[in-house]
């Protein structure tokens, strides 16, 4: 959700904070603000409702300068988007400034108490409570004060804090919300996510829960909740800066769609041509004993998990359940002996997925994490030895694309590895599948060439108010992700249905001109799929089909528009079909004039429950 940044050094803080906020704008864009300690020792605050450009305009009219500051871009939770509810928040005296990502669950009780002590609140946010609490507790030592305050706060938080009595120190703390800290040549930096730091440092520390960091020109000091020094490994981030920029594309989403061939290549490379036990954190004897696999995730990652359910069951012959992370722990799940628990998260910070991981660990499950961000909370809690990275590179657009295909690809590779370990795949079968994976990037390049055709289709289809996505088997799993993409970026109401389920109710919604998008990649289901499409066409609907080349002859006569993808193994084809479906959502959003990279009400990383 919200993005926070902080800087201390010898340079003017404001431009550095604004650069960081720009790189974190995908985390929220309801409002933005900065706080800087000026040469006079006073904290200057500037904040504005709406996009970052509004704050930039305000700073041009009324600049703040100084060598230490904090900034924030907001995704609203408590209080509507407004200038008053924008961060940073200050205490009554204006001597303490706070930026916050998370939710303070006991803010109402703290607010009542602080009002009794004389605090005057001006906003509706839970964050303002923190500023007043720090002022009430302050005893001349912000580190000690912050430790006491953390003992009173319930909920999740990543905090950046300035205090005008300690103008040479930048304070930060976290609990159940990500925070990255870095230093270079007498400068210190904090941020919610790595991209904000890339132009300044590649060596970072990931704070853990209930920890505090104090940054100054001498370096970084980290303390636990009792004030004891902590020592953390320094992670080197190998993302280059250009990978977090648009690189000439109109939008990050389009750039990331086009990056999928290379992302697929990087994800597969460490897992092909090496023994399975060298990369999969499960021993062959454990694989043979497995009785069940549970894949838990949210949103797009959950849809990748549904794909993984199909792929792993087919390749390894193990029962697999894909579960929604936000619901998992509330159902009192049964985790049996010899069960594998896989969490999937692009950021590695998804709050609901992290909570499900903790529940599974508490119940004794063997856990594996799939994520894209080195050093993320999920990676740390699963253990680096139990974490498989997708190597997709930074994904900036709110709507996930390359994360989906690399997550699905990695789940396919897990299925292959387990199939070999369990004796369900021969060496020859495994090598044939590996060849399909090696060919995937080139075939993705071919799938990307469908963009002009999809632009043409979107030019007339973009005014549709409802779109249906249908498919059978793995194509149904892909249809769910396609419907989500269209909802996210174009605001068109869309739903996915298993094609065979249309006649059990949803077909009542079909009428003349309704657009139905069908994905058809499974040869063994082609006759059933075509029968379903004939039912659709009989009700006057228009059909856009995504189809593999060798099924063209059967599909083309029955549809209004046909998008072809290269032939491939039936388990690989959905990864190819994902690309034109992503491009369809993108083109529809562009035609409708939507802000593709920053869809309304959404943020990239959901770090609150």
Secondary structure as the mmCIF struct_conf table of DSSP 4:
data_model
#
loop_
_struct_conf.conf_type_id
_struct_conf.id
_struct_conf.beg_label_comp_id
_struct_conf.beg_label_asym_id
_struct_conf.beg_label_seq_id
_struct_conf.end_label_comp_id
_struct_conf.end_label_asym_id
_struct_conf.end_label_seq_id
STRN STRN1 UNK A 3 UNK A 8
BEND BEND1 UNK A 9 UNK A 11
HELX_RH_AL_P HELX_RH_AL_P1 UNK A 13 UNK A 23
TURN_TY1_P TURN_TY1_P1 UNK A 24 UNK A 24
HELX_RH_3T_P HELX_RH_3T_P1 UNK A 25 UNK A 27
BEND BEND2 UNK A 30 UNK A 30
STRN STRN2 UNK A 31 UNK A 37
TURN_TY1_P TURN_TY1_P2 UNK A 39 UNK A 40
BEND BEND3 UNK A 41 UNK A 41
HELX_LH_PP_P HELX_LH_PP_P1 UNK A 42 UNK A 42
STRN STRN3 UNK A 43 UNK A 49
BEND BEND4 UNK A 50 UNK A 51
HELX_RH_AL_P HELX_RH_AL_P2 UNK A 52 UNK A 61
BEND BEND5 UNK A 62 UNK A 62
BEND BEND6 UNK A 67 UNK A 67
STRN STRN4 UNK A 68 UNK A 74
BEND BEND7 UNK A 77 UNK A 79
BEND BEND8 UNK A 81 UNK A 82
TURN_TY1_P TURN_TY1_P3 UNK A 83 UNK A 85
BEND BEND9 UNK A 86 UNK A 87
HELX_LH_PP_P HELX_LH_PP_P2 UNK A 88 UNK A 88
STRN STRN5 UNK A 89 UNK A 90
TURN_TY1_P TURN_TY1_P4 UNK A 92 UNK A 93
BEND BEND10 UNK A 94 UNK A 94
STRN STRN6 UNK A 96 UNK A 104
TURN_TY1_P TURN_TY1_P5 UNK A 105 UNK A 106
HELX_RH_AL_P HELX_RH_AL_P3 UNK A 107 UNK A 116
TURN_TY1_P TURN_TY1_P6 UNK A 117 UNK A 118
BEND BEND11 UNK A 123 UNK A 124
BEND BEND12 UNK A 126 UNK A 126
HELX_RH_AL_P HELX_RH_AL_P4 UNK A 127 UNK A 137
BEND BEND13 UNK A 140 UNK A 140
HELX_RH_AL_P HELX_RH_AL_P5 UNK A 142 UNK A 150
TURN_TY1_P TURN_TY1_P7 UNK A 151 UNK A 152
STRN STRN7 UNK A 155 UNK A 163
TURN_TY1_P TURN_TY1_P8 UNK A 164 UNK A 165
BEND BEND14 UNK A 166 UNK A 166
TURN_TY1_P TURN_TY1_P9 UNK A 167 UNK A 168
STRN STRN8 UNK A 170 UNK A 175
BEND BEND15 UNK A 176 UNK A 177
STRN STRN9 UNK A 180 UNK A 184
TURN_TY1_P TURN_TY1_P10 UNK A 185 UNK A 186
STRN STRN10 UNK A 187 UNK A 191
BEND BEND16 UNK A 192 UNK A 193
HELX_RH_3T_P HELX_RH_3T_P2 UNK A 194 UNK A 197
TURN_TY1_P TURN_TY1_P11 UNK A 198 UNK A 200
BEND BEND17 UNK A 202 UNK A 202
STRN STRN11 UNK A 203 UNK A 206
TURN_TY1_P TURN_TY1_P12 UNK A 209 UNK A 210
STRN STRN12 UNK A 211 UNK A 216
TURN_TY1_P TURN_TY1_P13 UNK A 217 UNK A 218
STRN STRN13 UNK A 219 UNK A 223
TURN_TY1_P TURN_TY1_P14 UNK A 225 UNK A 226
BEND BEND18 UNK A 227 UNK A 227
STRN STRN14 UNK A 229 UNK A 229
HELX_LH_PP_P HELX_LH_PP_P3 UNK A 233 UNK A 234
STRN STRN15 UNK A 235 UNK A 236
HELX_LH_PP_P HELX_LH_PP_P4 UNK A 237 UNK A 237
HELX_RH_3T_P HELX_RH_3T_P3 UNK A 241 UNK A 244
BEND BEND19 UNK A 245 UNK A 245
TURN_TY1_P TURN_TY1_P15 UNK A 247 UNK A 248
BEND BEND20 UNK A 250 UNK A 251
HELX_RH_AL_P HELX_RH_AL_P6 UNK A 252 UNK A 258
TURN_TY1_P TURN_TY1_P16 UNK A 259 UNK A 259
HELX_RH_AL_P HELX_RH_AL_P7 UNK A 260 UNK A 269
TURN_TY1_P TURN_TY1_P17 UNK A 270 UNK A 271
BEND BEND21 UNK A 272 UNK A 274
HELX_RH_3T_P HELX_RH_3T_P4 UNK A 276 UNK A 278
TURN_TY1_P TURN_TY1_P18 UNK A 279 UNK A 279
BEND BEND22 UNK A 280 UNK A 282
HELX_RH_AL_P HELX_RH_AL_P8 UNK A 284 UNK A 289
STRN STRN16 UNK A 292 UNK A 297
HELX_RH_AL_P HELX_RH_AL_P9 UNK A 299 UNK A 316
STRN STRN17 UNK A 320 UNK A 324
HELX_RH_AL_P HELX_RH_AL_P10 UNK A 325 UNK A 328
HELX_RH_3T_P HELX_RH_3T_P5 UNK A 329 UNK A 331
TURN_TY1_P TURN_TY1_P19 UNK A 337 UNK A 338
STRN STRN18 UNK A 339 UNK A 345
BEND BEND23 UNK A 346 UNK A 348
HELX_RH_AL_P HELX_RH_AL_P11 UNK A 351 UNK A 362
TURN_TY1_P TURN_TY1_P20 UNK A 363 UNK A 364
STRN STRN19 UNK A 366 UNK A 371
BEND BEND24 UNK A 372 UNK A 373
TURN_TY1_P TURN_TY1_P21 UNK A 374 UNK A 375
HELX_RH_AL_P HELX_RH_AL_P12 UNK A 377 UNK A 382
HELX_RH_3T_P HELX_RH_3T_P6 UNK A 384 UNK A 386
STRN STRN20 UNK A 387 UNK A 389
BEND BEND25 UNK A 397 UNK A 399
BEND BEND26 UNK A 401 UNK A 401
HELX_RH_AL_P HELX_RH_AL_P13 UNK A 402 UNK A 421
TURN_TY1_P TURN_TY1_P22 UNK A 422 UNK A 423
BEND BEND27 UNK A 424 UNK A 425
HELX_RH_AL_P HELX_RH_AL_P14 UNK A 427 UNK A 448
TURN_TY1_P TURN_TY1_P23 UNK A 449 UNK A 450
HELX_RH_AL_P HELX_RH_AL_P15 UNK A 451 UNK A 461
TURN_TY1_P TURN_TY1_P24 UNK A 462 UNK A 463
BEND BEND28 UNK A 465 UNK A 465
STRN STRN21 UNK A 466 UNK A 471
BEND BEND29 UNK A 472 UNK A 472
TURN_TY1_P TURN_TY1_P25 UNK A 473 UNK A 473
HELX_RH_AL_P HELX_RH_AL_P16 UNK A 474 UNK A 490
STRN STRN22 UNK A 493 UNK A 498
HELX_RH_3T_P HELX_RH_3T_P7 UNK A 499 UNK A 504
TURN_TY1_P TURN_TY1_P26 UNK A 505 UNK A 505
HELX_RH_3T_P HELX_RH_3T_P8 UNK A 506 UNK A 509
TURN_TY1_P TURN_TY1_P27 UNK A 512 UNK A 513
STRN STRN23 UNK A 515 UNK A 520
HELX_RH_3T_P HELX_RH_3T_P9 UNK A 523 UNK A 525
HELX_RH_AL_P HELX_RH_AL_P17 UNK A 526 UNK A 538
TURN_TY1_P TURN_TY1_P28 UNK A 539 UNK A 540
STRN STRN24 UNK A 542 UNK A 548
HELX_RH_3T_P HELX_RH_3T_P10 UNK A 549 UNK A 551
HELX_RH_AL_P HELX_RH_AL_P18 UNK A 552 UNK A 555
HELX_RH_3T_P HELX_RH_3T_P11 UNK A 556 UNK A 558
BEND BEND30 UNK A 560 UNK A 560
STRN STRN25 UNK A 561 UNK A 565
HELX_RH_AL_P HELX_RH_AL_P19 UNK A 570 UNK A 591
TURN_TY1_P TURN_TY1_P29 UNK A 592 UNK A 593
TURN_TY1_P TURN_TY1_P30 UNK A 596 UNK A 597
BEND BEND31 UNK A 598 UNK A 598
TURN_TY1_P TURN_TY1_P31 UNK A 600 UNK A 601
BEND BEND32 UNK A 604 UNK A 605
#
